[in-house]
Amino acid sequence: MKRRFAFSPIPVTAAVVAITMLVAIACGGAEEPETTAPAGNQTGGSQPVQQPAASEPEATPTPLPASLPTEVVENAVTKDAYPDAEYGGILRRGGYGDPSHYDLMQVSSVSNSFKQMMLVNGLLRYNPLDAGKTIIADLATTWDVSDDGTVWTFPLREGIQFHDGTIMTADDVAASWSRVLDPPAGVVSARKGLYDPFGPTAEVVDPQTVQFTFTKAPPLNYGLNAFALEWHGVYPKAFLEANSYDLKLNGQNAPGTGAFRFLDHQEGEVWKNERFPDYWNEGLPYLDEVWTFPLGSPTNRSAALLAGNVDFAQTVDPAAYELMQTDDSFKDKFEGQPFSSYSYFAIWFNMDREPWNDARVRRAMWLAIDRTALHEIGGEWLFGYKGGTGWTFPEQAFQLPQEDVDARLIFDRPAAEKEAKRLMEEAGYADGIQNVDLLWRAGPFREAAAQVAQLEFNRILGIESELRAAPFAVWFEELANRNFDITVGAIASPFIDPSAYLNSWYRCGGGENHSNYCNAEFDAVMDQVDVEADPEKRYELVQQAARILDNDPPTIEFWYNRTLAAWRTCVHGIEGKNGALVHNLDRMDTVWLDAECQAR
């Protein structure tokens, strides 16, 4: 659902004051940027900060994207997609913090995706012309799937240039995908768990054809989504070999095939990408450059947008969103909408350490958290889903009725606390647990949630912890290094399908299984979920998997949220992010600026 807002150029200080006043009235203080998280240990002496209330956008289900018929996908996105498009100009975007490293494949942070996805292409892509509701060909001209679903063949476009001028071949595609499917030691494939259940291998058929063979056929739509994800770009095989397939140090300079190439990065100031003049899709992109500023917090992004210092911002402050809807100085000058995000907000356990490898301790802590209280503190501010979460996405085909989810979570708080204490006693921790390292991913709502968790774990279970903040992207490094006891943070699903997120987050060895959870019974059920074609049978299998997680929780799930985005009406070609979720549709090749935006 699109909304139009007003824009009136005002000094940035005025915008900051306007938003800060709204936040201060609702919160009792201004929000701190995520990038200025305090270092070292803290004790949780302060009370959780109340966040501003805002009108919740209309909730609309986001079904899995559908593939377009192969006969129309050979080049569905062309320069003629917007007949009135104007060439030139610099798109200025309000972004997130600086990346902790530069390898898109090894991270799930929007700090990277927002800047680097426009540098690459995939075999397939989410269609930017319909907000990602369909999947189309990209580096491939089409796709062919064998009758049994185990062999996927992709003929490649000819003459595609990398940013260093070399020509892409199937060898480059196979090499790039080999590190996704089977990375070398020391290299993390963050979404490897999406592919592992199906046993894939990539091979070169000829210089212009690459083929993937699966030991177990993925469902068609699942496979299409898995190949359309924008995290997995194609790079020259020689460049990958020269860097031992690890792009953390120089991934921004890795020659991609995208519509834009890397231009400059001034840490803490700006990231610049420029138009690639030899882009294979003739006539695209429309823009000369894209600049992304690491503004840190939603408040900072919103202030910059309202002041006209940036043209587009993703994850804006709900208070600013409300201001743009109601204030005469702003309405009818902005366009915005909630993007499908389904970021997953949770507490993870380090199950490499005791006592977090004890299911009774984890379930006790799972029961001790009052989701309703957390939603009141932060969920509504994030447009989270109130009344419980469960293990499957709200408003989707595999979610239980909400009353059943509530019953699972034991919303009878006295009963939940009593059972939690009983489990701790049974596990041998009746007197609690001391010296717990509670890491939280920096951000005001995450800090509030961490404080609530710290207080409730102590009050109910006698678990004494110290809070430790990690800046936005560094948090992922701490997870990879297993440097925590328990941690509060958020990640986003790759796409909406239970096989995608349940396998990635909870299957043994899953790419984003940050608790290092491993339950053979759960994995066995997921083996059936992955291949079951009957929707009703698959639904029952998903609920069976969820019941296993209830009794042996790998995380303490809080909520799923959506992301508010807004842009000036002189920015065109942004159709939203509905089918593809928030970490996609950042290629910017179909975005253009009219004269108002160009004349700055």
Steps between C-alpha positions, in 0.01 A plus 500: 500500500653832393459821692586849376645759730590864474848646468605850586871589508600596855834519679622165628510635855131576481424147386712355777324716756158403364569130520687527829207683657260230390732230628568689821131545573436131455830367636632748747817546297662483158609180333871429469645381166573130475859570406580667833439200722693512829801276520578252775276351765199665654263411774131543436415775742288715272139436411405410141434807285144538379477545124264728309164369399406528136220386276569146380490460122240265366627142525493310175612140450810452288475178301796334336587669171400315187724437201417667174445266203837424344397639163483856640797509736793531260522874570200613700680809635612746232562873461146525362346388830448869581445685168520841670818421693766771509869417503755640741520619855620367832262307723582577863381236747480497875665173597626298791840458666828418328556132420723296730638337183425502128388149407127491425488122512644480850261738670128567543531868585315778325820701556638299209195424290383860476834603347632198313206322337496747212856389412397145407250287310364152561381227271143608578359808670187632666313718254551867601205605286241325719664530845645150481176312455646309207839347423675562169826411330809713556844370394320195369272538201255246641497183709421138435402249770504126438179301536610362837610846622858398577682669210483876445666636186574867436610622155693824548490828314794549268757780523429607858787710631634513852594842633866424417412446132532121495219291352289279725480126429341200663831437683451826690141413587589151622795631704285770662230250589747241627590725791129542580434126497834370630719782634865437586614486862479840668239633256140525623211446263221673692220341296657160438222345710248592231666261256647225721177300543488444124864395445593738215809504279587751227675407177589652165321351200666728244637857508148643493309248711511414868310214659400419858424142603310423820487167681151598618282722284410838654144619440494716186414828673748432778776446244411813306516708817831340599656596166347851502647614834719805442765400757670266253671696225726364229869594500795401278635160592856635480419774753341250738799267475744787558311583822452140620125544439484747793388855415475642851795734449443623144152394397408857411770486229404154374407534130127439479262512205251745652354819359724694738864461597671605820635856499600605853448430869578757766439316826242670715418745220374352173511200265490585128418280202509622139327396179677214318512621137543149358207346686354213300142629519525783246358832611509419872552627759343844479696650790859630484584415861350372824631638830412329826555678830549295821245690705464228763162549659145531362484849652809615313378354173159659542645842581726492195208399278265767635769764454561395140857393568424148376243388248417155633519330839423147605395434862373845592382601843128437562478845659624653175268273307212639706629854448507455123143372509350780707714815481397752234865587437577148384198316365450446127875536437628157599416149396548206732386157598580217739739257331466132570775423748411230747813570694521247777561649845623247757742382766754242389685258729862394461439127515874433482501596868325369809228539615356628172525151352236384750153512343340543843694822566418635156128419534492657846641822354264472201207489741634780719480767229170689490447565128208730562716731713774499239256585223374793705857625543631457150286284279239760420774755436643262241155406371561159648226246533335507841360202687780248455716385219554126473752340268335587168430834337180685592237543230648219294366163395696304759417706809265353759197698609627762744310356795688173453832686490405681820416170671838357402679797649297467824367853520372413847800667658478342850479154343791576265721624783416203719591254224820694423613474863419129508713438191794691647481295817481176301808606303692565824487879488242576770736770633543658159803563279763768553744696282301472179621702199187651341605652168261733321510636147509877536175688457254659744222243464751215527649662808152523652436133421838402644421689819162333533657158442773571755251612765251218440762224489633627831161549665348169395796266458786656695712540184743787557642654185704795378391688190759547226429700185635424153468756220269427212721280278755384759222300665514252212872451557436422866242241395739337254773487765256354759598784734191521723284305743166635386435781256215732398478605137318471172551329166280480192364203313642440152150442364156392619486123504533278808773295335698820446496650847451188717793327330721807507429588863453165674626207292829352618769694313253760364658814357346729765464247781669736746424281803673204331181305569484138390193279545486182291123466544444854370732441203315179413166683491651776288622236255132426441395866494755573229350254251131481593289634214156472662430835679290347780753227574780755489311723742470214749869417466595864564288499817667177607838669457375800700392277790851357514636854526250578777648230720861546392520870411805611302420867562256718690302653215349844567335624180526560127491854368463694180711791376372848421654672200440844351634703210454835331243503222769610255646148536339250263527128432475386862203265498555365852610172651211264537577155370876517534544619859718787613847363417432494127398742226799725568643487146383860427527441123140608435494799737507849347480864608296775346618860464410595858735241649774562244503876558648495848 
